[in-house]
Every structure is written in C-alpha cells, then in structure tokens.
Amino acid sequence: KLIESCVLARHYASALDLTRQGRAMLVGGVGRAPSTNPAVVFYGEELGRWVEKGAVEPDGGRVITCVKSIRGGGHNSLLFCCGVHGAANTLCYYDATRQNVLRDYHEHSDIITCLFSPSDRENLVFSGSRDCTVCLYDLRMPQPTGQQFTHHYSTVTAIDGFGDYVITGGLDKRIMVHDQRM
C-alpha cells in the first residue's frame, strides 16, 4: 500500500538514499528544464511526511549519478557523497547542513555508478564506475588513498560489504569479494 508520494519541484530523481537513522532522505536530481542544474535535494520528516529542507548544486555537473549518506559529523550534521557526471567524473563530499563541499575527488575516468560506506568506518567510501574500477577514499584526506580494485572488465554496478570485505558486482556478470586489509 502506498503511504506517501513526494513530487520533486524542479528535478527528475536519478539517485536516492536514506540516512542510517532514516530521518533524512537524499535525492539526486537531474533538472527538468535545461536551465535547471542537477542537485541533491534533502528531505526531513515532519509529522510523518517528507518535507524538502534544502539542496546543493554541484558545480559543472550534468547528472547526479549516485548518492550516499555518511555517518558522522555530529548530531545536527547531514554528510553525504555523490557521483557527479559533467566535464569530470567527480566524487563530491558535502556537508548538507552548511551547504558546502568538503572535498572533491577526480579518480574515475567515466561515470560513477555506485557508492558504499561501511557502517563501522564512517570515514571510508568506495565508488564503482563505468571505467571498470572501484576506488577507496578516506574522507579525512584531501587526496585519494590510491587503492583501486581493477578486477572487473565491465561497468561496476553494485558495492556492499561487511567487516573487512567489500563485495562488488558488475555488468561483466561477476561478483568479486575483496579483502580491504590487503
């Protein structure tokens, strides 16, 4: 049974994530009109309904390809990462509460398709891409870790994990289990 329908005012939804507590929803959006920039729109729950609370528009982006909430930053902070396709294929790390970019990373040569952040390591983010790679980022560092998994030979479409293991899937019909300690 459908209990609610949210209509985006200026965007088509291209990505979606809920915070781990479920109190905020992040929606990556592509502009409905050519003059509307892509954005990550954030919603909060009020009286059992989702209400738009704000948005950020990455510079130079054409499409928000994926979005992932990041734990940490204090009680009143909403942190997230998103893949932005534009002149570059950028992983952006944002503080939505302050509406500013904390870091930009430019490691992928093609569209970022998926993101994963381990629940027990709030500073780490893995990104999968159409360039067939998975990159690891430590969000405390201005530069990427340099750790890449290059075992797929087609687009990486899914990432998840548990403990020290990161599991990736791709259009190459393969599931890979990586031990991030190695």
C-alpha positions in Angstrom: 0.0 0.0 0.0 1.4 3.4 -1.0 1.5 5.7 2.0 3.1 8.8 0.5 4.1 10.4 -2.8 6.7 13.1 -3.0 6.8 15.3 -6.1 10.1 16.9 -6.9 9.6 20.6 -7.7 12.4 21.1 -10.3 14.1 17.7 -10.8 13.7 14.1 -12.0 15.1 11.6 -9.4 18.3 9.9 -10.5 19.6 8.6 -7.2 18.2 8.1 -3.7 19.5 7.2 -0.2 18.2 7.4 3.4 20.4 8.3 6.4 21.1 5.3 8.6 18.7 6.7 11.2 16.0 7.2 8.5 15.4 10.8 9.5 16.6 12.3 6.2 16.3 11.4 2.6 18.7 12.4 -0.1 17.5 12.6 -3.7 19.9 13.1 -6.6 18.1 15.0 -9.3 18.5 15.9 -12.9 17.0 19.3 -13.9 13.6 19.1 -15.6 14.3 22.2 -17.6 17.6 22.7 -19.4 18.3 25.8 -17.3 17.9 23.8 -14.0 21.2 22.5 -12.6 21.4 19.0 -11.2 21.1 18.9 -7.4 21.0 16.7 -4.3 17.8 17.7 -2.6 17.4 16.8 1.1 14.2 16.0 2.9 13.4 15.7 6.6 10.4 14.0 8.2 7.8 16.3 9.8 4.6 14.9 11.2 5.0 11.7 9.3 5.6 13.4 5.9 8.7 14.1 3.9 9.4 17.9 3.6 12.1 19.5 1.4 14.8 21.1 3.6 17.3 22.3 1.1 19.5 21.4 -1.8 23.1 21.6 -3.2 24.0 22.0 -6.8 27.5 20.7 -7.7 29.5 23.0 -10.0 29.8 21.8 -13.6 27.6 18.8 -13.2 25.1 17.5 -15.7 23.8 14.4 -13.8 23.9 13.2 -10.1 24.6 9.5 -10.8 24.5 8.2 -7.2 24.3 9.5 -3.6 25.2 8.0 -0.2 24.7 9.4 3.3 27.7 9.3 5.5 27.6 8.8 9.2 29.5 11.2 11.4 29.9 15.0 11.7 27.9 15.4 14.9 24.3 15.3 15.9 23.0 18.0 13.7 25.1 17.4 10.6 24.0 15.7 7.3 27.0 14.5 5.4 26.9 12.7 2.1 28.8 11.8 -1.0 27.5 11.9 -4.6 28.8 11.0 -8.0 28.6 13.9 -10.4 28.9 13.5 -14.2 29.9 16.6 -16.0 33.2 17.8 -17.5 34.8 15.4 -15.0 33.5 12.4 -13.2 33.7 13.7 -9.6 33.0 12.2 -6.2 31.8 15.1 -4.1 31.8 15.0 -0.3 29.3 17.5 1.2 28.1 18.9 4.5 24.4 19.5 3.6 23.8 21.3 6.9 26.3 24.0 6.0 25.7 23.5 2.2 29.3 23.4 1.3 31.7 21.0 -0.4 34.2 19.4 1.9 36.2 17.6 -0.8 36.2 16.7 -4.5 37.9 13.6 -5.9 38.6 13.0 -9.6 39.9 9.5 -9.8 37.4 7.9 -12.2 37.6 8.3 -16.0 33.9 7.6 -16.5 30.6 7.9 -14.7 30.5 6.9 -11.0 27.7 4.3 -10.8 27.5 3.3 -7.1 28.8 4.1 -3.6 29.3 2.2 -0.4 30.3 3.4 3.1 31.0 0.8 5.8 28.8 1.4 8.8 31.8 0.8 11.2 34.2 3.0 9.3 32.4 6.3 8.7 35.4 8.0 7.1 35.7 5.4 4.2 33.8 5.5 0.9 34.1 3.1 -2.0 33.0 4.2 -5.5 32.3 1.9 -8.5 32.4 3.2 -12.1 31.7 2.6 -15.7 35.5 2.7 -16.1 35.5 -0.8 -14.5 37.3 0.3 -11.3 36.4 0.6 -7.6 38.2 3.4 -5.7 38.7 3.7 -2.0 38.6 7.2 -0.3 39.4 8.2 3.2 37.2 11.3 3.6 39.6 12.8 6.2 42.3 13.1 3.5 42.3 15.6 0.7 43.9 13.1 -1.7 42.5 9.6 -2.6 44.1 6.6 -0.9 45.4 5.3 -4.2 43.8 2.0 -3.5 41.9 0.7 -6.6 40.3 -2.6 -7.4 40.6 -3.4 -11.1 39.2 -6.9 -11.3 36.1 -6.1 -13.3 36.2 -5.8 -17.1 32.9 -4.0 -17.4 30.9 -1.4 -15.5 30.8 -1.8 -11.7 27.2 -1.5 -10.8 27.0 -2.5 -7.1 29.1 -2.3 -4.0 28.4 -3.6 -0.5 30.3 -5.2 2.3 30.8 -6.5 5.8 33.7 -6.5 8.2 36.9 -6.2 6.2 35.2 -7.5 3.0 34.0 -5.4 0.1 31.7 -7.1 -2.5 31.4 -5.7 -6.0 29.2 -6.7 -8.9 29.3 -5.6 -12.5 28.0 -5.9 -16.0 30.7 -8.5 -16.6 28.4 -10.9 -14.8 30.9 -11.3 -11.9 30.7 -10.8 -8.2 34.1 -10.0 -6.6 34.9 -10.3 -2.9 37.8 -8.0 -1.9 39.7 -8.0 1.4 40.4 -4.4 2.1 43.2 -5.3 4.6 45.4 -6.4 1.7 
